[in-house]
Amino acid sequence: MSTAQHPPGQARPGGRTARTRAAVLAAVFDELGDKGFAALTMEGVAQRSGVHQATIYRRWRTVEVLVCALLTERSAAIPVPDTGTLCGDLRALARGIGVFYGDARNRAMIEAVVSAAGRDPRAEEALREFFDDRLGVAGVMVRRALERGELPPGTDAEAVVGALGAPFYYRMLLVRRPVDLELVEQATFATYAAARAGAYVRTGEPPTGEARTGKAQIGEA
């Protein structure tokens, strides 16, 4: 029998805290699949998971935060690629996003939280935290590209990743069409070309005289 001690407040790997979280988030996923977001309640999650409702309220506060926690956990399955080139990394990440949202329940999660964020400040905050986390995690591939000299100095890693993901959310949430391989390729090459051209350099300085003229006109409009 192990006698290893864990620091106070630190959950033991695979311990009760981890099991509780897994049970609750699995219940949220199943509830979303069976009933949809509109019918998602703390009571229903408690009944399905076997976790006391007070515990769920104490740790997650609202159903919106629960769904964001689920979205964060499930989206971690989208690997941050390391192919050796930025274009390869962007394509691999775009494909991962496409596959992830090809699952109807995963798509329902993002649709639910975005809808709730328009009505509830708590859902808005949870959604922002989710995207901030994902942008920060995936930004490592842009930082590697900067170290390899593939991009102009000062390129904003999160802006590049955000540009790659934006077409997917536009397709799913606004025009309500399926994500396909063509979108993956379009998003990859558009983002790569723009990043290489300096579109995401933090200083805001355009890379060429022609671009400077264009930006000046936009700013003056």
Buried (B, 14 or more C-beta within 10 A) or exposed (E): EEEEEEEEEEEEEEEEEEEBBEBBBBBBBBBBEEEEBEEBEBEBBBEBBEBEBEEBEEBBEBBBBBBBBBBBBBBEEBEBBEEEBBBBBBBBBBBBBBBBBEEEEBBBBBBBBBBBBEEBEBBBBBBEBBBEBBBEBBBBBBEBBBEEEBBBEEBBBBBBBBBBBEBBBEBBEEEEEEBEEEBBEEBBBBBBEBBBBBBBBEEEEBEEEEBEEEEEEEEEE
